[in-house]
Amino acid sequence: MRPIQTSKAFGSEVRRARKDQGLSQAALAERAGVGRPWLSELETGKRTVELGRALAVLNALGLAISFAPIASSSGGSIDLEQIIGGSN
């Protein structure tokens, strides 16, 4: 399992899964009920994509999200902006 801490990493993993399944962006977008341009933005790491649509894409790929603690030198606190926003 690869840790995903930025929107860009999330998009890269979606792209990798889509290609591994031999799907075009258009085919996955149709399967997930989203537009192809929106899927392209997701795959390139656009930070403002809608969570519900992103989850629909994961579902269409047969994937799910799991949460795991991040090792932190700050006593266990987690910077949510770092996780969902990254450096985009």
Secondary structure by P-SEA (a helix, b strand, c coil): ccccccaaaaaaaaaaaaaaacccaaaaaaaacccaaaaaaaaaccccccaaaaaaaaaaacbbbbbbbccccccccccccccccccc
